[in-house]
Amino acid sequence: MVLGLSSLIVLPNIDKGMRNRDVRRSALALAAAARELRSQALVKGMPQQLVLNVSQNSYLVARRGEVHFPVDVKIASIAGGEVLDNGDRQFSFFPNGSLFGGRIELSGGVDSTSYSIRLHPLTGNIEVLQGDKS
């Protein structure tokens, strides 16, 4: 009986921890892709684009192609960037180091921690913040 009670307490926490890990890993991967695009724009002297597809829960990076988030990780909100005709959101990185600024928030569900990727327009700085720290 003690074993049954302890598993009722421990198993939900393990699941929550796994979802939090997936959200964090996805946010860090998206930020790394954005930093790579910024670097490519500087090196090549040509604008580079990061395209987010909310309906497919994915993003498009030129070199790697389309990257899908894990099933439990969702794009919770997007602020900034350009809205494309098909509803996708595009962030452009320019050769001078600037970019279309904004914020991309990823979530793993009701009980999980969310992460925000902030794209600073003038400095080109890209940071990952835990929780809703706008």
C-alpha positions in Angstrom: 0.0 0.0 0.0 2.9 2.4 0.8 4.5 1.6 -2.6 1.2 2.4 -4.3 0.8 5.7 -2.5 4.4 6.7 -3.2 4.0 5.9 -6.9 0.9 8.1 -7.0 3.0 11.0 -5.8 6.2 10.4 -7.7 5.0 9.4 -11.2 3.2 12.7 -11.9 6.3 14.6 -10.8 8.5 12.6 -13.1 6.1 13.3 -16.0 6.1 17.0 -15.3 9.9 17.0 -15.1 10.2 15.3 -18.4 7.9 17.8 -20.0 9.8 20.7 -18.5 13.1 19.2 -19.8 11.6 18.9 -23.3 10.4 22.5 -23.3 13.8 23.8 -22.1 15.7 21.7 -24.7 13.4 22.9 -27.5 13.8 26.6 -26.4 17.6 26.2 -26.3 17.6 24.5 -29.8 15.4 27.3 -31.3 17.6 30.0 -29.8 20.7 28.2 -31.2 19.1 28.1 -34.6 18.3 31.8 -34.4 21.9 32.6 -33.4 23.2 30.5 -36.2 21.0 32.4 -38.7 22.2 35.7 -37.3 25.9 34.5 -37.8 25.1 33.3 -41.3 23.6 36.7 -42.2 26.8 38.5 -40.9 29.2 36.1 -42.7 27.3 35.8 -46.0 26.2 39.4 -46.2 22.7 38.2 -47.0 19.5 38.3 -44.9 18.5 34.9 -43.3 15.0 33.9 -42.2 13.5 31.8 -39.4 10.0 30.8 -40.2 7.6 29.5 -37.5 4.6 27.3 -38.4 2.2 27.3 -35.5 -0.3 24.9 -37.1 2.5 22.3 -37.7 4.3 23.1 -34.4 7.6 23.5 -36.2 10.1 26.0 -37.5 12.1 26.2 -40.7 15.8 26.8 -40.9 17.4 26.9 -44.3 20.3 24.5 -43.6 18.4 22.0 -41.4 15.0 22.2 -43.1 11.9 21.9 -41.0 12.3 21.1 -37.3 9.3 19.8 -35.4 8.9 20.3 -31.7 8.3 17.3 -29.5 4.6 16.3 -29.1 4.3 17.8 -25.6 6.0 21.1 -26.6 3.7 23.8 -28.2 4.3 27.3 -29.5 2.2 29.2 -26.9 2.6 32.7 -28.4 4.6 34.7 -30.9 5.0 38.5 -30.8 6.8 40.4 -33.5 8.3 39.3 -36.7 6.4 39.3 -40.0 3.1 37.6 -40.6 3.3 35.7 -43.9 0.3 35.1 -46.3 -0.2 31.5 -45.0 -0.2 32.6 -41.4 3.4 31.6 -40.6 5.6 34.0 -38.7 9.0 35.0 -40.1 11.9 36.6 -38.3 14.6 38.0 -40.6 18.3 38.4 -39.6 20.2 41.1 -41.5 23.9 41.5 -42.4 24.4 44.4 -40.1 23.5 42.2 -37.1 20.0 43.5 -36.5 16.9 41.5 -36.8 13.1 41.6 -36.7 12.6 41.6 -33.0 10.0 39.7 -31.0 9.3 36.9 -28.5 8.5 33.3 -29.0 7.0 31.4 -26.0 7.1 27.6 -25.8 5.0 25.6 -23.3 4.7 22.0 -22.3 1.1 22.3 -20.9 -0.7 23.6 -17.9 1.7 22.3 -15.2 4.9 22.8 -17.0 7.3 25.8 -17.0 7.2 27.9 -20.2 10.3 29.4 -21.9 10.5 32.6 -23.9 13.1 33.2 -26.7 13.6 37.0 -26.9 15.0 38.5 -30.1 16.3 42.0 -29.6 15.9 44.0 -32.8 18.8 46.5 -32.7 21.5 44.5 -30.8 20.6 41.2 -32.4 20.9 39.6 -28.9 19.0 36.3 -28.5 18.1 35.2 -25.0 16.1 32.4 -23.4 14.1 33.2 -20.3 12.3 30.8 -18.0 8.7 31.6 -17.3 6.8 34.6 -18.5 9.4 37.4 -18.0 8.4 39.7 -20.8 
